[in-house]
């Protein structure tokens, strides 16, 4: 445990707090809802802040020319791995603005909290990481390896376009030692997550007039049979730190009007996988259930299974330098953090598919994530920043 008076990282973070909060508030006041708002104003503001501190940010763009991320590098003097600090600059939607205590773009500071959409997820992490990079740039002569800031502008859409653009551009992604994703929450360090296997089922029936004398196979009825069969399948329980596997039907679309028996029903299926229930096993389960129901409906075309997303489950072992550095830094600053494998999937699953270790959640205390009255607790910000600084310095010695 570190005495606050003797922890250089915590002293620096406390000195930084007003500046970190000012940058966070500026960013919160610029709406960046994923897939809704334009990001030009946020990019311009953040680039200006970073340029003033010689961080020389770059905008990454996708194939259409749309901005998907902002990045910057701090290059150490000595060779070593690349470590990435990742945070999203886009946010969830506002929801019903009328029920917010303070407007979602107010950036209000009150009662020890900073309020607004993105305050916790993850504009405060963007601000903290920028300040850390500025410190480390001044100490670059003593560092081994490189530090990268990666601020994704395409995270809340579910596309993760910024991360995909950055990592796809790396000639040698195996040189990346690990990624620290600045999702908020101080009670745990997310070191893994259940995987995801998502498919779209195109279930076929036979079209006819709903009032006709001849009945035909209704695609909705057939889809209902598939849904019941899928939801009735037993899945493996918790194992090796993971929660149980989970299968959820998340969308059903079919039909038009009243007079036509639908011949197509589209069903979205989300399966969460684990170390003992892999993506291959999830695919086999869905295929087997669909084949059985298809066999019971011989007068219809076979159901088409369209793969949508497939990310593996992952968990960093206790021997992981990334995991150890963050846990030890947290404990040194009296934060009783525990490593945890998350139930929801996260961008760490995508990185695991590339063979890149990642943590996906440690940061300031928060409330209202993706909900009304999102906010971050002010006194927890310096502690989170100090933990990250100590962990990075450990990794880049």
N, C-alpha and C positions, 0 to 999 in steps of 0.2 A: 504494500500500500504506500502511496506517495502522499507526503504532506503537501497541501496546496501551496505552502510558502516555498517549497523546495522543488516543485515541478515546473521546469521551464515551459513545457508545453501548455500547462494549465494557466500559468501566469500570462503567457502570450494570448491564449484564447480569451481570457477575461479582459485583457487590454483590447482585444479585437471586437468584443461583443457589440459595441455600438455600431461599428463599421459593418459587421456581419448582418446585424438587424436592419441597417439602412439599406444594404443591397437586397436583402430578402424582401423588405417592404416595397422597394422600387419594382422588383420583379412581380410581386403579388398584384401590384396595381396595374400591371399590363396583362390583360387576359390572354391566356395561351391554351384554351381548351382544345384537346386533341381532336382534329378533324373538323373544328368549328371556326376557330380564330386564325388569323394570319400571325406569323411569328416575327415579322420584320422589326417591329418596335422592340421586342424583347432581345432579339439578336443585336440590334444596333446599340442598345443600352449596355448589354453585357460585354460586347466587344469593346466599347469605349472604356469600361472599367478595367478590363484585362489589358488593353493596349497601354493604358496609363501606368501599368505595373510591369510592362515589358514581357507579358505572357504570350503575345503574338498569336491570338486565336485564329482558327480557320473554320470556315463553314463547309460542312459536307452536304452534298446534294445527291438526290437519287437520279434515276435515268430520265425523269421528266424535268429536271432542273429545280425541283422543290427542295428547300432546305430541310434536312433531317437531323442535323446535329451540329454542335459547336465543339471543337477540340483545341487542345493546346498541349505542348510538350515541355517538360523540364528534363534536360539531359544531364545525367551525372558524368563526372570526369572519368570514372572507371567503368569497364564493361560489366554488364550484368543483365538480369531479366528486366522486362518492362512490366510495371505495375500500373493498373488503370483504376482511377477513381471515377465511378459512373453515377450520374444522377439525371433524372428526367426534368426537362425544362417545360414540357407541356403538362397539362393537368386534366383531371376529370371534369365533367360538366358541372354547372352550378346547382342544378336541381331547382327547386322553388325558392327563388331569391327572397320572396316575401317573408319566409320563416327564419331567415338568418338573423342572428342577434346584431351583427354588423354586416354591411354589404360584402359579398365575396371578393371584391377587389378593393376593399378599404385599406388593408394593411394595418388595421387598428392594433395598437398596443394597449392592453388594459388588463388589470388584475394579474399581472405576471405572465400573460399570454400574448402572442402575436397571432391575429386572426386573419383568415382569408383563404380562398381556394389556392392550393399549391404551397401554402405556408409550411406545411409538414411534408407534403409529397409533391416535389422534393426540392423546392426552391431554397429552403434553408440549407440543404446539403450542397446545392450549387454554390451558395455564398461561402459556406465553410471551406469547401474544396478549393475555391479560388484563393482564399486567404492562405490556405496551407501551401498551395503551389507557389504563391509569392514568397513565402518564407523559404521554401526549399530551393527556389531558384537562386536566392542569395547564398545558399549553402551548397550549390551544385558541385563545387570543387571537392567536397568531401563525400559525395554520394556515389554509390555503385548501381549502375543500371539507369533506367529512365522512368519518369512518372508521366502519365497521360491523363488529362482531364477529358472526359467524354460526356457531354450533356445532350441527351437524346431528346429530339423534338417530335418523335413519332412513337412514344411509348404507350400512352393511354389509348391510342387507337388499337393496340394489340399487335401492331405490325413490327415494332422495334426496328424501324427503318434506320435509325442512326447507328445503333449497335451493329446491325447487319452490314451497313455500308462500311463502317470502320474496320470490322474484322475481316470482311471479304477483301479489303484492300491490302491486308498485311501479307507480305511475301512469306514470312516465317512465323505464323501464329504460335508455333511451339515456343518461341522466345518470350511469350507473354507469361510472366510468373503467376499472375492472378488478377482478378477484378474484384474491387470492393464497391458494392452497389449501395448507395446512401439512402435506402428506404428508412423511415423513422422507426423509433421504438427502442427503449433502453433496457428492457427486461430480458432480451434474448439476442443472440447472434444467429442469424439464419445461415446455416451451413449446408443446406440441401433443400430439396423439394420433391414432392411427388411429380412424376412425369405426366405427360398428357398425350392422349391419342384421340383425335377428333375426326369424325367422318360425317359425310352427308349421304343419307340414304335416299335414293330415288325409287320410290315404291310404285309399281305399276298396277293399274286396274284396267277395266274395259269401259269406255265411255258409252253412255246411252241416255235416253230421255228418262228423267226421274219419274215421270207419270206413265211410262210405257208399260205394256203388258208383260214384257220380257225383262227380268232382272239380270243385271250383269255385276261382275265383281267390282265393288267400290274400293278405289285405292285408299280411301281414308280408313275403311274397315280393315283392309289388309295391313295398313300401317299400324293400326291400333293393336292388331295381333302381334306384330313385331315388337312394339313398345312393351306390351305386357310380358312377352317372352324375355326380352332383354332385362327388364326390371326384376324378373323372377330368378335370374341367374345368380347363384351364390358367388361371391368374390372373396379373395383371401383377406384375412384379418390383419391387424397390425403386426409388423415384424421389423426387426433391425432398426428401430427408431422411427420408422414410417408409420403413419396412420394407415387405415385399411384402404384397399382399392375402392373406387367409387365410379358408378356409371349413372349419368344423368341425361335425360332427353331434354334439350334446351330450346327446341323450335320445331313446330309442325306447320306446314303451309300446304294448302290444297283447296281446290274448288273455286267456283265462280258462279254467283247467282244462286238460283233455286232449282232450275229445271234440268240441270245436267249432272249425271253421275260422274264424278271425277275419275279420270284415268291416270292421274299422277298425284302423288303426295310426297313432299320432301320433308325429311326428318333429320335434324341435327342431333348428333350423339357425342357427348363429352365423357371420356373415360380417363380417370386419374390412376396412374400406374405407380408401382413401387418396386423395391428391390426384389420382391418375391412375386410380383405380378407385372411382367414386362410388357412393352409395347407389342411385341410379337404375340404374346398370350392374349392381350386385349384384342388384337386384330383377329386372331383365331376364334375367340369367343363370339365376336360380332358376326363374323362370317358364318360360323356354325349355326347361330340362331336364325340368321336371315335365310340360310339354305333350307333349314327345317320348315320355316313358315312358307317359303316359296313352294316347297313340295306339297304343302297342304292347300295351295291355291294353283292348281295345274293349268287353269284357263288364263293365267296372267303371265306377262313377261317377267323374267327374273329381276330381282331388285339389283340396282346398280349401287355399289359401294364406292364413294368418291373420297379418297383420303384428303384431309384438309391440313392438319397439323400433327406432327409427331416429334415430341421432345422426350428424351430419356429422363428417368428419375436420377437423382444424384445426391451424394452426401460426401462432404470432405472428411477424411479420416482424422483422428487426433494428431497424426504425424504431419498434417498439412502445415507448412510454414505460414500460410495466410491465416488459417484458423488460429494457430498458436499465437501469432503476433497480436491479433485483435483481442483474443481472450485475455492474454497476459497484460496487455495495455489497459483493458477495462478493469481487471482485478486490481492493478496497481493504482488506479484512480477510484477505488472503492465502489466500483459498479459490479454488483454480483450477477454478471451476465451469464447465461447458460446457452451452450450451443443447442440449436433446435432445427429439426427438419420440418419445413413448412408444409401444411396441407395443400394450399394453392400452389400451382406452378408459378415460376417467375423467370426472368431473363437468364438466371443462372442455369436453368435447364437447357436453354439454347446454347449457352457457352459450354456446358458439359458435353454437348454433342460435338463440339469442336476440340474437346480435350483441354479446355481452359478452366482452371479452378475459379470458383467465385463464391463470395459471401453475398447474401441478398437481404440485408436488413440489420443495421445497427445505426441508431441516430438519436436525436432528441426525443423527449417525451411529447406525445401528441394526443389529440382527440379529434373525432369527426373525419377520419380518413374517408374520402370519397362520399362524404355525407354532409349534412348541414353543420355549420359552425366549425369547419376545419380550423385547427389552431395548433401552435407549437409552444411549449413551455420555455420561457426565456432562460431560467437558471440552469436548464439542462443542456443548452447549446454549447457553452464553453467546455463542459465535460466531454461531450461527444467529439468536439473538435480536438481536444487534447488527446483523447484515446486514438483517434485516427492519426494524429501527428506522430505519437510515439510508435504506433504500429508501423507506419511508413518508414520512419527512421530505422527501426529494427530491420525491416526487410531490405533497406537500401544501404546498410552499413558496408 
